[in-house]
Amino acid sequence: MKELTKSQQFCLEIKKLAKKYNLPFFVVTDGASAIVNKDCPAVYHARQAHIQWEKENHINSKHNWEK
């Protein structure tokens, strides 16, 4: 795996913090995004809006930089 960008590192830190507090979230930075959600409609809606933006900007919304 190649070295993570600062944006990706930031997203991973947010993911760890959300796990600590057992909270759903969606975050977007310049160059990365992350989501953990189960039943939160607001988080779901935010991600769906971002997927639409990615499509409009020819970005692969299914890309998983964590793998």
C-alpha positions in Angstrom: 0.0 0.0 0.0 1.3 3.4 -0.9 1.8 6.1 1.7 -1.4 7.9 2.8 -1.9 11.6 2.1 -2.5 14.1 4.9 -6.2 14.1 3.9 -6.4 10.3 4.1 -4.6 10.3 7.5 -7.1 12.9 8.8 -10.0 10.8 7.7 -8.6 7.8 9.5 -8.2 9.8 12.7 -11.8 10.9 12.4 -12.8 7.3 11.9 -11.0 6.3 15.1 -12.5 9.1 17.1 -16.0 8.2 15.8 -15.4 4.6 16.9 -14.4 5.7 20.3 -17.7 7.6 20.7 -19.7 5.1 18.7 -21.0 7.8 16.4 -21.9 7.7 12.7 -20.2 10.3 10.5 -19.3 11.4 7.0 -16.4 13.7 6.4 -15.0 15.3 3.2 -11.6 16.9 2.8 -9.5 18.0 -0.2 -8.5 14.6 -1.5 -10.4 12.1 0.7 -13.6 11.3 2.3 -14.7 8.7 4.9 -18.0 7.3 6.2 -19.2 5.1 9.0 -23.0 4.8 9.2 -25.7 2.4 10.2 -29.0 4.2 10.7 -28.4 7.9 10.6 -30.4 9.6 7.8 -28.4 12.8 7.9 -25.1 10.9 7.3 -26.7 8.9 4.6 -28.1 12.0 2.8 -24.7 13.8 3.1 -22.9 10.8 1.4 -25.6 10.6 -1.3 -25.1 14.3 -2.1 -21.4 13.8 -2.3 -21.8 10.8 -4.6 -23.8 13.0 -6.9 -21.1 15.7 -6.8 -18.4 13.0 -7.5 -20.4 11.8 -10.6 -20.8 15.4 -11.9 -17.0 15.9 -11.5 -16.0 12.5 -13.1 -14.7 11.0 -9.8 -15.1 7.4 -9.0 -17.5 7.3 -6.0 -16.7 3.6 -5.3 -13.0 4.2 -5.0 -11.7 2.9 -1.6 -8.3 4.5 -0.7 -8.2 2.4 2.5 -7.5 -0.8 0.6 
